[in-house]
Amino acid sequence: MHVMKLELLSPAKNLEFGREAINHGADALYIGAPAFGARQAATNTIEDIETLVKYAHLYGSKVFTTVNTLLFDNELEEAVEMIRRLYDCGVDALIIQDLGLLECDLPPIELHASTQCHNASVERIKFMESVGFKRVILARETSLEQMRAIREATTVELEAFIHGALCVSYSGQCYMSQYLNERSGNRGCCSQPCRSSYDLFTTDGRRLLKKQHLLSLKDFNASQHIGSMIDAGITSFKIEGRLKDLSYVKNITAYYRQLLDSMMDGHEAASSGSCTFHFVPDPERTFNRGYTDYFLQERRPMASFETQKSIGKPVGTVSAVGSYTLSVKGDEPFANGDGLCYLDAEGRMQGFLVNEVNGRTLTPNIMPHIKVGTALWRNNDMQFERTLKGRTAERKIGVKLLFCVTRRGFSLDLEDEDGVKVVQHIASEHLPSDRPIKASNTIVKQLSKLGDSPFVATEVTDTTEGRYFITAGTLNELRRKAVELLKEYRIKHFRPADCPLERNTTPYPAAKGDYSLNVVNGKAEEFYKHHGISDIERGVEQTGDYAGKALMTTKYCLRYELGCCLTGKNAEGEGRLSGKVDNSDRLVLRNNERWFDLVFDCQRCQMQVVKRDEGV
């Protein structure tokens, strides 16, 4: 039976975050390059990336660098030069969006098709495989059924998100930030208009909702579906969050490491070593807006209308309210400094800090207007944050040690769990030992002390049987040099193989190239022409032409979410507009006097947000 290697892929905001992700079990990292990444606030120097590559390769983990923005013509040369430097420092793969790079003189580095490439159909992914991508990162909207269909039709590696923030629009198909603020999400500087509040109107002027976060989704959590995703052919499981804090990276990486490890029957982890955790991972205790499994199985409620901020973990309900205190019914303990939040009478999220804890009675910093029975969440867990600031994990690679006598001294053979072998020699007199058993025990004990190195001794064999007296200093020096040699060999062993790009003329699965292809440079235009498209419209980042174009294309449907689905498939338990809107009503959004039509495509079960020239 073919053994699949399963990869846990974690975000790395910087060198420090990357190291901690590795320590907490990441098989691979994705990190921003010095420029041209989809998170402009998370860039890194080549030197830091090279340092992280060496650290990751010690554990057999990989480093993928994001160069996944659209590039203008005057940026291509700089981008290619940067990619050459990334290749030279041993980066395992490049994550890209702009297909114009495939027409450039790239080094033989492995290429991954960013989710910004709108990898949402079998035809698109087959095309990406045919033009040289080793891996395709699936659209977050991909269902388990679609994953299985894609796996059956392709052989390319499939990567899928399993946790973190959700863009309401298909990635790469959102132009709202560019339209509103001239900050393009496809250029790495999204202003996150989906997290803003909106008013909802009908075209006859009725205001249905006021200042609600109508396009803001809960966070993704696929933890209940990992086994099904494995069965569907996913081999890389991606955690979103290059802008999240370190506690998030530690907690979420550790949580999914343990989860994947529990599902390894018949599979292997994609890197080396095992992790020991000094805390209990809990996704609810770090940043989250509440969780949804999105479209993995079926359409369910997924919006977070009340707030775009983190709500954290449910901690109970208010059981009593005093003049300066309130009491909470529930099992969760509290700590001074906790941040708690709740929904007020108008459905808006409010919050307060806990100044003092006396059992189940809390003294807030400012007494909230709150009623008995109100549900509370904790979005700042002081005790958990204190724990995560310490040393929360260690990761060790198993090593067998073999101690031998040589003509001029002694040798130490190391063989790690990946079969990487080194031999270190040391010159020393052969002084006979008068207490062989004690001498052999000392040899084993000293050689086992691998300390803060990445290794742990799983077996130590003394072939001399204690016949020689060897000082502890000599043994320590031999061990130290052998460990350093093994680290050096592992870094070389896991350097990625060259992956040269072979160009072809595979037809693109469309006859015409509209603005949604995101072509903003001549090389991208050449690419699509080589693959059969002659009529190509440039992207809105270049043309500024938004007339009649979808600013967002979403699988999320506001009508469904609000209980007025045109097909009658309303969200269970949701009915905010049931009976208030009929099928003939057209819906319009307003944000800061900007107006947008909502267009519903029931055949595809999609919604589009389109610029509207005037109000209702």
C-alpha positions, 0 to 999 in steps of 0.5 A, a space after each residue: 500500500 502506498 504510504 502518504 506523507 502528511 504535512 502540517 503547514 504553519 504560518 511564520 510571520 518572522 524567524 522567531 515565529 518560524 522556529 516556534 512553529 517547527 518546535 511545535 510540530 510543523 512539517 513545513 512553514 510559509 513565510 513572506 519574502 522581502 517583497 511581493 507577498 500577499 501580506 505586506 506587513 509580514 516581510 522578511 530578509 533573505 538572511 533571516 529566511 536562510 537562517 530559518 531554512 537551516 533550522 527547518 531542515 534540521 528537522 526535515 521540515 520545509 520552508 515555502 516562501 510567498 511571492 504571491 502578489 500580482 506584479 507590474 512590468 517594472 517589478 518583474 526584474 526585481 522579483 526574479 532576482 529575489 527569487 534567485 536569492 531565495 533559491 540559493 539559500 535553500 528555500 523548498 518552494 515558491 508560492 506564486 499567484 502571477 503566472 507571468 513569472 512562468 515566462 521569466 528566467 526562474 531558477 529551478 525552484 519548486 512552484 506552488 499555485 497560491 490559493 490567490 490563483 482561484 483554484 476552484 475547479 477540476 479544469 483549473 487545477 488540471 491546467 495548473 498541473 500541466 504548466 509545471 506547478 508541483 502543488 496547488 493550494 485549493 480554494 477555501 470553498 472547496 468541499 470534500 466531494 470536490 476534493 475527491 473529484 480533483 484528486 481523481 483527475 490529477 496527480 499534483 500535490 493538493 494543499 488545503 486550509 484547515 484553520 484560520 480567518 476566511 476571506 468572504 470572496 474567492 481568493 484572487 477574485 476580490 477587488 473591493 479593497 482596491 475599489 474603496 481604498 486603492 489597496 489591492 488584496 492581490 497586491 498584498 495590502 488588503 484593507 479588509 472591507 469584508 470586516 466593515 459594517 454595512 447597512 442592508 436595503 431593498 432597492 425600493 428604499 427599505 432599510 432592513 439591517 443597520 451597521 451589521 458585519 454582513 460580509 464578515 465570516 467566522 473563522 475556519 476550523 476543519 478539525 472534525 474533518 481531517 480524516 475525511 480530507 486525508 481520504 479525499 487525497 489532501 496531503 498538506 494541511 494549512 493553518 492561516 495566520 501570518 499576521 497572528 501573534 506567537 501564542 496563536 502559532 504555538 497553540 494552533 500548530 500544537 493542536 493540529 500536530 496532536 490531531 494529525 499524529 492520531 491519524 497516522 495509521 498507514 501514513 507518515 509525518 512529512 518531517 522528523 522527530 516528535 514533540 513534547 508539549 508542556 501545555 494543553 492546546 485549545 483553539 478556543 483559547 486564542 484568537 477566533 471569531 467563532 468557528 465554522 467548517 465552511 463548505 466542507 460538507 454542506 452550507 451552514 450558518 457561517 457569518 459573524 454579524 455582531 462583531 469582526 473581532 475575536 470572541 474567544 471561548 464560551 465561559 458561562 452565563 451571568 448568574 447575578 449582577 451587583 453594584 460593582 460585581 457580577 457572578 458567573 455560572 459555569 466551570 471555567 476558572 478566571 484570572 485577573 486581567 481576563 478579557 470578557 465579552 457579551 452581546 448587549 440588548 441590541 445585539 452588539 458585542 461589548 467587553 470588559 476586563 476583570 480586575 479581581 476574581 473571588 471564586 465565581 464573582 468578578 469585579 470588572 474594570 468598568 461595570 457593564 450594563 448586563 443582565 442575568 442570563 447573558 452569555 459570556 466569552 473570554 477573548 483574552 485568557 491571561 493564564 493561558 497567555 502566561 503559559 504560552 509565553 514560556 517554553 511550551 514545547 520541545 522537538 527531538 529527533 531519535 538518534 542511535 549512538 555507537 562508541 568504538 575504539 580505533 587505532 589512534 583513539 575512539 570514534 562515535 557513530 551517529 545514525 538518526 531516524 532518517 538514516 543520516 549517518 556520521 562518524 566522528 573521531 578523536 585522538 586519545 591514549 588507550 588507557 586500560 580501565 580497572 573497573 570495566 562495568 563502571 567505565 562502560 556505564 560512564 561512557 553510555 551516560 555521558 554520550 546520552 547527554 544530548 542536551 539542548 540539541 535537536 536529538 535524543 538518544 534512543 540507543 547507546 552502544 559501547 563496543 569497548 565494553 569499558 576496557 578503556 578509561 576515558 575522561 568525561 571531557 574527552 567523551 563530551 568533546 567527541 559527542 559535541 563534535 559528532 552532534 554538530 557534524 550530524 546537524 551539518 549533514 542533515 541540513 545538506 541532506 534535506 536541501 531540495 532537489 532542483 525542479 526545472 520548469 518545462 514550458 508547454 502550450 497546454 490550452 487554457 480551459 477558457 476561450 476569453 480572458 476577462 479581468 478576473 485573470 488578473 493580468 497586469 504585466 506583459 509576461 502574464 499576457 504572453 503566458 495566456 497567449 501561449 496557452 491559447 487566449 488572444 483576447 485578454 483584458 487587463 486587471 482592475 489594478 491597472 485599468 481602474 475600470 469597475 463598471 459592471 464588474 464583480 468586486 467580490 465573488 462569493 460562495 457565501 450567500 447573504 440571503 441564505 444566511 438571513 433566512 430569505 434564500 431564493 431557493 428556500 434553502 435557508 440557514 437552520 435557526 436563522 430567519 432575521 429577514 424571514 417574511 420581510 423580503 420576498 423573491 422579487 426584492 433586490 438587495 443593496 449594501 451601503 458602507 460610508 455612502 458607497 453603494 453595492 448591488 447584491 447579485 445572486 446566481 442560484 444555479 452556481 449557489 454564488 453571490 456577487 457584490 457589484 458597484 452601484 453608481 447611486 443610492 436607493 
